[in-house]
Amino acid sequence: MNQITMLTIHAQFGGVQETIHPVVLQDELHLVLIDCGYVGFLSQIEQALIENGLSAANLTHVYITHQDHDHMGALADLKRKYPKIQIVTSGGEAPYISGAEKSLRLIQAEAMQKKLPPEQQEFGRAFCALLERVQTVPVDVEVSDYEELDWCGGCTVIATPGHTPGHTSLYLKQFETMITGDAVALENGVPVIANPQFALDLAQAEKSMQKLLRYGAKEWICYHGGRWIP
C-alpha cells in the first residue's frame, strides 16, 4: 500500500521554538525519509517514526532536498546507525552533501558575519559553529529535474533552485501532493518563500515558488509550515 506520512518534530534554535515536517514515503519495496532534521536529531527522527507506526531500521532511502543544516543535520548519524540506507539528492546538491565542496550556507554565513553589528556577533559565531558541525555523507544516487522515481506510486523530481542552487521538490502523482522542502513555506496558512533573507538567489527562489504554485497539486507539505490544501 502506498502511503505518505508527514512527521512533526519540534526544535529549539536560538531561543525560538521551531517545528519541522520531514516526510516519509512508503510502498511495498521502499521506505523513504525526505529530509532529516538538525544535528543531533537522530533520536527525534526515530521517535517520530515510531509514533507513526514506522521504524528507522526499515528505511531504504533518505532523500535530501538541499544542503541546509536543518534538512541534513542528522544524516551522518542515520547512515552510521543504518548503513544500508541509500542517500539520494540532486546532482546540484550532491557535492555539498558529500563534502566534495564547502557548504554554500557556511560560506554565506561567514561572509555575513563580517558585516554583523556588535550585538549580533555572538549569534553569528554560534550559527557558523552550528553549520561547521554538520557532517557530510557520500551520496549514492544523484537525480535531475523531472526524473521519475518509482516511490509510492510515482515520484517526480522538480528542480526548484534559489534557496540553494540544486534545491529540489518532489511531486507524488497518485496523491497529487507536492513536497516542497524549502522552495515554499507556510506562514499563517499562506505559501511564502522560506527565509528569503537567506536565499542564495532570491529571484530564482521566487520563480521556483511560482513554478510549484502552477503545478496544480491538491495538497502541499511544507517542511516549515506543514500541510496546505489550496
One Martini backbone bead per residue (centre of mass of N, CA, C, O) as a GRO file, in nm:
protein
  230
    1MET     BB    1   0.095   0.037   0.023
    2ASN     BB    2   0.048   0.367  -0.032
    3GLN     BB    3   0.229   0.625   0.165
    4ILE     BB    4   0.191   0.937   0.346
    5THR     BB    5   0.408   1.089   0.600
    6MET     BB    6   0.386   1.340   0.840
    7LEU     BB    7   0.611   1.490   1.034
    8THR     BB    8   0.649   1.612   1.384
    9ILE     BB    9   0.906   1.846   1.491
   10HIS     BB   10   1.052   1.989   1.766
   11ALA     BB   11   1.249   2.297   1.802
   12GLN     BB   12   1.546   2.452   1.939
   13PHE     BB   13   1.646   2.786   1.817
   14GLY     BB   14   1.768   3.063   1.941
   15GLY     BB   15   1.511   3.058   2.147
   16VAL     BB   16   1.331   2.916   1.923
   17GLN     BB   17   1.043   2.770   1.825
   18GLU     BB   18   1.032   2.484   1.615
   19THR     BB   19   0.889   2.329   1.312
   20ILE     BB   20   0.913   2.015   1.149
   21HIS     BB   21   0.849   1.824   0.815
   22PRO     BB   22   0.904   1.541   0.755
   23VAL     BB   23   0.890   1.273   0.508
   24VAL     BB   24   0.709   0.965   0.428
   25LEU     BB   25   0.759   0.696   0.201
   26GLN     BB   26   0.532   0.417   0.122
   27ASP     BB   27   0.587   0.079   0.018
   28GLU     BB   28   0.666  -0.244  -0.058
   29LEU     BB   29   0.994  -0.147  -0.110
   30HIS     BB   30   0.970   0.143   0.039
   31LEU     BB   31   1.148   0.374   0.275
   32VAL     BB   32   1.119   0.729   0.271
   33LEU     BB   33   1.318   0.999   0.373
   34ILE     BB   34   1.249   1.353   0.388
   35ASP     BB   35   1.450   1.464   0.553
   36CYS     BB   36   1.637   1.500   0.903
   37GLY     BB   37   1.731   1.747   1.038
   38TYR     BB   38   1.927   1.812   1.288
   39VAL     BB   39   2.175   1.806   1.478
   40GLY     BB   40   2.093   1.541   1.697
   41PHE     BB   41   1.803   1.406   1.561
   42LEU     BB   42   1.777   1.097   1.561
   43SER     BB   43   1.580   1.040   1.798
   44GLN     BB   44   1.345   1.211   1.684
   45ILE     BB   45   1.310   1.050   1.428
   46GLU     BB   46   1.261   0.776   1.552
   47GLN     BB   47   1.013   0.860   1.723
   48ALA     BB   48   0.832   0.964   1.493
   49LEU     BB   49   0.814   0.693   1.353
   50ILE     BB   50   0.693   0.528   1.582
   51GLU     BB   51   0.432   0.711   1.612
   52ASN     BB   52   0.372   0.600   1.291
   53GLY     BB   53   0.452   0.286   1.264
   54LEU     BB   54   0.767   0.310   1.233
   55SER     BB   55   1.116   0.240   1.110
   56ALA     BB   56   1.447   0.314   1.066
   57ALA     BB   57   1.538   0.016   0.996
   58ASN     BB   58   1.347   0.035   0.712
   59LEU     BB   59   1.509   0.219   0.561
   60THR     BB   60   1.615   0.284   0.218
   61HIS     BB   61   1.586   0.608   0.211
   62VAL     BB   62   1.736   0.940   0.171
   63TYR     BB   63   1.603   1.257   0.098
   64ILE     BB   64   1.768   1.557  -0.015
   65THR     BB   65   1.684   1.879  -0.100
   66HIS     BB   66   1.925   2.008   0.083
   67GLN     BB   67   2.217   2.140   0.267
   68ASP     BB   68   2.087   2.216   0.516
   69HIS     BB   69   2.100   2.162   0.860
   70ASP     BB   70   1.775   2.101   0.890
   71HIS     BB   71   1.796   1.858   0.656
   72MET     BB   72   2.110   1.707   0.722
   73GLY     BB   73   2.213   1.683   1.023
   74ALA     BB   74   2.128   1.355   1.070
   75LEU     BB   75   2.258   1.183   0.841
   76ALA     BB   76   2.518   1.055   0.957
   77ASP     BB   77   2.378   0.901   1.188
   78LEU     BB   78   2.195   0.732   1.013
   79LYS     BB   79   2.418   0.592   0.842
   80ARG     BB   80   2.569   0.459   1.078
   81LYS     BB   81   2.322   0.294   1.195
   82TYR     BB   82   2.204   0.269   0.873
   83PRO     BB   83   2.398   0.163   0.612
   84LYS     BB   84   2.172   0.078   0.386
   85ILE     BB   85   2.115   0.350   0.325
   86GLN     BB   86   2.014   0.564   0.067
   87ILE     BB   87   2.148   0.850  -0.085
   88VAL     BB   88   1.945   1.128  -0.207
   89THR     BB   89   2.006   1.369  -0.475
   90SER     BB   90   2.105   1.622  -0.639
   91GLY     BB   91   2.360   1.715  -0.843
   92GLY     BB   92   2.377   2.011  -0.714
   93GLU     BB   93   2.406   1.897  -0.400
   94ALA     BB   94   2.614   1.664  -0.368
   95PRO     BB   95   2.892   1.813  -0.307
   96TYR     BB   96   2.785   1.921  -0.020
   97ILE     BB   97   2.693   1.652   0.113
   98SER     BB   98   2.977   1.498   0.060
   99GLY     BB   99   3.226   1.732   0.070
  100ALA     BB  100   3.355   1.832  -0.201
  101GLU     BB  101   3.211   2.094  -0.100
  102LYS     BB  102   3.146   2.376   0.043
  103SER     BB  103   2.916   2.517   0.212
  104LEU     BB  104   2.712   2.773   0.117
  105ARG     BB  105   2.600   2.854   0.395
  106LEU     BB  106   2.874   2.898   0.529
  107ILE     BB  107   2.980   3.110   0.338
  108GLN     BB  108   2.752   3.310   0.395
  109ALA     BB  109   2.789   3.333   0.705
  110GLU     BB  110   3.082   3.436   0.701
  111ALA     BB  111   3.020   3.693   0.538
  112MET     BB  112   2.805   3.812   0.736
  113GLN     BB  113   2.977   3.833   0.996
  114LYS     BB  114   3.147   4.087   0.898
  115LYS     BB  115   2.858   4.274   0.904
  116LEU     BB  116   2.786   4.259   1.188
  117PRO     BB  117   2.682   4.376   1.458
  118PRO     BB  118   2.788   4.345   1.776
  119GLU     BB  119   2.505   4.222   1.891
  120GLN     BB  120   2.536   3.972   1.655
  121GLN     BB  121   2.805   3.812   1.676
  122GLU     BB  122   2.740   3.570   1.858
  123PHE     BB  123   2.526   3.444   1.679
  124GLY     BB  124   2.702   3.413   1.427
  125ARG     BB  125   2.909   3.220   1.554
  126ALA     BB  126   2.706   2.998   1.630
  127PHE     BB  127   2.608   2.942   1.342
  128CYS     BB  128   2.877   2.858   1.222
  129ALA     BB  129   2.928   2.626   1.421
  130LEU     BB  130   2.682   2.462   1.338
  131LEU     BB  131   2.762   2.420   1.039
  132GLU     BB  132   3.037   2.276   1.109
  133ARG     BB  133   2.885   2.013   1.239
  134VAL     BB  134   2.816   1.918   0.971
  135GLN     BB  135   2.804   1.605   0.827
  136THR     BB  136   2.913   1.431   0.572
  137VAL     BB  137   2.781   1.232   0.284
  138PRO     BB  138   2.762   1.001   0.071
  139VAL     BB  139   2.631   0.972  -0.250
  140ASP     BB  140   2.436   0.735  -0.430
  141VAL     BB  141   2.208   0.931  -0.567
  142GLU     BB  142   2.149   1.115  -0.864
  143VAL     BB  143   1.929   1.375  -0.961
  144SER     BB  144   1.683   1.523  -1.187
  145ASP     BB  145   1.487   1.698  -1.366
  146TYR     BB  146   1.197   1.503  -1.403
  147GLU     BB  147   1.256   1.264  -1.256
  148GLU     BB  148   1.161   0.922  -1.212
  149LEU     BB  149   1.033   0.765  -0.926
  150ASP     BB  150   0.943   0.440  -0.767
  151TRP     BB  151   0.766   0.597  -0.545
  152CYS     BB  152   0.459   0.581  -0.432
  153GLY     BB  153   0.341   0.568  -0.747
  154GLY     BB  154   0.520   0.816  -0.811
  155CYS     BB  155   0.811   1.039  -0.853
  156THR     BB  156   0.885   1.382  -0.901
  157VAL     BB  157   1.143   1.577  -0.993
  158ILE     BB  158   1.192   1.928  -0.887
  159ALA     BB  159   1.336   2.205  -0.979
  160THR     BB  160   1.414   2.459  -0.698
  161PRO     BB  161   1.581   2.712  -0.719
  162GLY     BB  162   1.755   2.958  -0.470
  163HIS     BB  163   1.803   2.875  -0.187
  164THR     BB  164   1.950   2.670  -0.366
  165PRO     BB  165   2.078   2.553  -0.659
  166GLY     BB  166   1.980   2.222  -0.604
  167HIS     BB  167   1.699   2.239  -0.535
  168THR     BB  168   1.427   2.013  -0.442
  169SER     BB  169   1.123   1.867  -0.533
  170LEU     BB  170   0.815   1.667  -0.480
  171TYR     BB  171   0.590   1.459  -0.682
  172LEU     BB  172   0.282   1.287  -0.610
  173LYS     BB  173   0.071   1.152  -0.823
  174GLN     BB  174  -0.148   0.984  -0.672
  175PHE     BB  175  -0.183   1.239  -0.450
  176GLU     BB  176  -0.127   1.528  -0.545
  177THR     BB  177   0.165   1.589  -0.404
  178MET     BB  178   0.370   1.842  -0.252
  179ILE     BB  179   0.719   1.853  -0.178
  180THR     BB  180   0.907   2.148  -0.094
  181GLY     BB  181   1.076   2.209   0.131
  182ASP     BB  182   1.225   2.543   0.070
  183ALA     BB  183   1.051   2.664  -0.167
  184VAL     BB  184   0.815   2.642   0.054
  185ALA     BB  185   0.619   2.811   0.292
  186LEU     BB  186   0.424   2.854   0.593
  187GLU     BB  187   0.221   3.151   0.678
  188ASN     BB  188  -0.074   3.160   0.797
  189GLY     BB  189  -0.157   2.967   0.542
  190VAL     BB  190   0.072   3.095   0.353
  191PRO     BB  191   0.259   3.102   0.079
  192VAL     BB  192   0.620   3.120   0.097
  193ILE     BB  193   0.931   3.217   0.119
  194ALA     BB  194   1.196   3.072   0.257
  195ASN     BB  195   1.398   3.267   0.395
  196PRO     BB  196   1.483   3.515   0.194
  197GLN     BB  197   1.753   3.621   0.337
  198PHE     BB  198   1.895   3.320   0.248
  199ALA     BB  199   1.879   3.333  -0.038
  200LEU     BB  200   2.102   3.286  -0.298
  201ASP     BB  201   1.843   3.333  -0.510
  202LEU     BB  202   1.566   3.515  -0.510
  203ALA     BB  203   1.461   3.510  -0.801
  204GLN     BB  204   1.461   3.202  -0.823
  205ALA     BB  205   1.278   3.144  -0.581
  206GLU     BB  206   1.028   3.283  -0.702
  207LYS     BB  207   1.007   3.101  -0.953
  208SER     BB  208   0.978   2.832  -0.800
  209MET     BB  209   0.716   2.895  -0.655
  210GLN     BB  210   0.549   2.944  -0.912
  211LYS     BB  211   0.592   2.666  -1.032
  212LEU     BB  212   0.439   2.516  -0.804
  213LEU     BB  213   0.168   2.673  -0.817
  214ARG     BB  214   0.119   2.565  -1.125
  215TYR     BB  215   0.097   2.242  -1.083
  216GLY     BB  216  -0.181   2.145  -0.924
  217ALA     BB  217  -0.186   2.067  -0.644
  218LYS     BB  218  -0.388   1.944  -0.370
  219GLU     BB  219  -0.119   1.904  -0.195
  220TRP     BB  220   0.091   2.030   0.067
  221ILE     BB  221   0.437   1.989   0.198
  222CYS     BB  222   0.595   2.177   0.444
  223TYR     BB  223   0.866   2.193   0.638
  224HIS     BB  224   0.754   2.493   0.689
  225GLY     BB  225   0.407   2.440   0.809
  226GLY     BB  226   0.304   2.199   0.638
  227ARG     BB  227  -0.017   2.153   0.555
  228TRP     BB  228  -0.170   2.228   0.224
  229ILE     BB  229  -0.493   2.337   0.092
  230PRO     BB  230  -0.601   2.532  -0.174
   0.00000   0.00000   0.00000
